[in-house]
Amino acid sequence: MKKHTKWQEFEQHIMTFFSACVYTAGLRKSSDENCNLTEKDIRHVQTEGLLQHLCNNHDLCWDEVCWVKNNPEIQLREPTLKSYTHSERNQFKTMLETIFRIPFGQGIGTIT
């Protein structure tokens, strides 16, 4: 979309993080019958988690998704949001919330 072109350079980060979260959520749900991971939890990691990840705060990152969390000597590849203003970071998060909407009746962590 034209309104999101400002964030186009982050496409690889977004797709990698999104895919890793979906894959990890599916693995967690299929391997742990007591997994209480909800769609809300997954969406939070995909939006707020990715935002924080790109600001070099990895507290919300899942170990399976982010290698930097347990290896702080690893540097995030550019682009990052470290030098962006609070307002710009909020715009980025809003964009993520817009593009990560789930179609009605579908879920990320659904076991078939």
N, C-alpha and C positions, 0 to 999 in steps of 0.2 A: 504494500500500500504506500501511496505517496506520502502520507502523513508520518510514516515511520522511517523515511529515508535517512533521517539524522542518525539512526541507530544501525544502519545497514552494515557498518564495519564490525558490529558485534554479532553478526549472524552465526559465525562458526561457534563462538562461545555459547550462544543461546541454544543452538541445535544440539551441540555436544552435551551440554548440561541437561537439557530437557530429555534427550534420549536416554542418558545414563540414569536419570531419576525414574523414568518409566520402566526401564529394564530392571533396576534394583528393586523397585516396589513390587514388580511381578515375581522376582526371585524370593523376596522376603515373604510374600503372601503364599507362594507355593511351597516353601520349605518350612514354614512355621505355622501350624494350624491355629496357634494362639496369637498370631500377628494381629494387632489392633490398629494397624495403619489405615487411615481413612483417606478419602479423596481430598479432604480439607488439608490433611498433613502433607500430602504429596504436592498439592497446589502451593502450599506455603513454602516448601523447599524450592519449588521451581520458580517462584517469584521473589520472595524476600531472601531466600537462600542464595539464589543467583546474584541478586543485587549486592548482598553482603560479600559474597565470594569475589565479585569483581571490584569491591572496595578493599579487598585483602583482609577481610574478616571471615574466618572459616568456621565459626562456632556453630552455625546452622547446617553446614555441609555434612553430608553422609560420607563415611569413610570410603565406601565403594565408589563414590562419585568424584571425590576430590582428593587427590594425592597430596596437595599442599597442606591439608589439615594435620596430617601426622608427619609431614616432612617440610617444616617451615623454611628450610634452605632452598626449596624449589621456588622459583619466581614465576608468577603468572605471565603468560605471553600477552603482549599488547593486542588490542586495546584493553584498557581497564577503566574503571570509573574513579580511580583514586584521586584524580585532579578535578573531577567534576563537582559542581556546586550541589548543595542539598536539593535545590529546586530541580536541577537537571536529573539528579538521581531519582527523584519522585516521578519525573516524566518517564524515565526509563522503566520504573516499576509499573506505572500505569499502562505503558505500552505492553509489557509482559502480560499483565492481567487481561489485556484486550486480546492478545494473540493466543493465549493459552486456555481459552474457553473450551469446555467440553461440550460436544453436541448432546442435546437432550436424550436421556436414556442410555448414555454410554458412560463408561468409567475407565480410569487408567488402570487401577489395580484389580480389575474383575477377573476372577478365575473362571475359565470355561470348562 
